[in-house]
């Protein structure tokens, strides 16, 4: 095994994953260059772009996203195993990563996915980069699953939200993990509460308009965050359920196989679908890394990096 390989495990966390961009920028600026990159879900998106030398392009793209712009990427289609087909997002990835094969990248890259049916953890180490990334972020109920080599794959965060073990298996002997769920989910397992009343909320009526004009209001209802008497939309319910599950799995796996360094950006106030708030996430990822830079340097020096 090659000595002094730095690995970085980029965890899942939907829109909070833009913080990975800031983390990588801070590490590279400080002279620490990960040569093993493992990503789950949004971590696979950022990690794959970084491994392909497109991190700056990704930052430029996400920094220009607006709430309305995000909605335009959500191509509603309930016929294929999810609310969205993901075609528009795939085309955007293809613009920068078309034709790239994982095995041809300069650095080692692994995208983590989950096999539907068996629940196996799948490490995608070869083949088209875009397909591997799409499989890793194919959140059930939101994006269609992706078929690769006869296997239907979905979001890897169901089995390995922060892929530390993947980095070690691929030869890294100094692993930095980025956990996006720090402070986002309560660590108290039980909160007693007395039910005093039960209220039902009628769905907001959708104006009778031509189909094309109704699309944006429909998407807003589906992706409604919920506040006051407004019930959360189906995407919010799915994401929050997934968020709790991912947090519990991440804690267990990090306890069983701890990294050398954990970077935990403070993103508890950022919603999982706030993709338009990339500048906030990137800045926090950068600052979180700089806050731990002394510890990172001390640990890396002790290991001979």
Phi, psi and omega in degrees: 000132178298133181284158172059043175270123177266129177245149176229128180256111183261113186279168177279165181162023178053228187299334178297343181295344175298342177299333179301327179298314179296321179298311181296320179299317181294318180295314181295321178297329182271003178088008178260113185245103178297133178253351174238120183237118176242131183227143175241131176059238180298334176295328177289325178298307182291316181296320179295318178295321178295314181298331180272001181077024184244022183298318179296322178295319179295317180298317179299318182294309185290334180290343181262000181290139175240165178306316180291324178296323177297317180301327182291339178274350183268085183278097184300127180196106185263018183262357187231034175090008178196171178289334184230147178281332181080009184296316183295320178293322178298319179296323178295318177296320180298330180302323182259330190245007184305133176083351182283134177253139183303317184292346180267355181290151181296316179261160177287128179229138178225130173254133182261132178225171179240132179279128178290135180101299181274334183075014181291147174276122183251127176257116181267106186243354179218163177098186183300129182298316183297318180298319179296317179297315181298320179296321183291330181256012182285077182293123182304135180087340180253300179251149176299144171292160183244134179263124178228124180052041176081001180249135176271125187242148177225183186313129182286348183291347177290338181242330183207083185295328179230095194284065178295313182301327179296315179301315181295318181296331181271009172106000180283132177248007170220110188245127174255127179249142177244110181256117185271003185254008180298119178078358182275332181237136182300139177270358176274122185286333186226132175231103181298140179206138180263129178278116182257337180201159178236121181241137176252146182244122179286141178296146179291133181293142177264123182304143179284097180229169174304151186308314183298321182283340180277349188299312183296312176302322179297316178297322180296323178292319180294321184258020179298132180287330182085126176198146182060238179268004180272119182288144178294147179286171184299324181294321179296317179297313180297315182294319181292322176297316179296322181299314179297314179299314181298319180298315181295318180294319181299317179300315182295316183288323178291328177290323181282330180220076185290143175282175176284328179220136172245125174255125184233088178302144181273091186236022183301333181272001182259127181289154182293339179252016180276056183295339180281353180262037185298323182298323178295313182294316181298316180298318180291323176298319178295311182295321179298323179289317180295328178296332182254010185300319180298316178296319179298315182293320179297315181293317181293323178294321180296331181267000175088027180270000000 
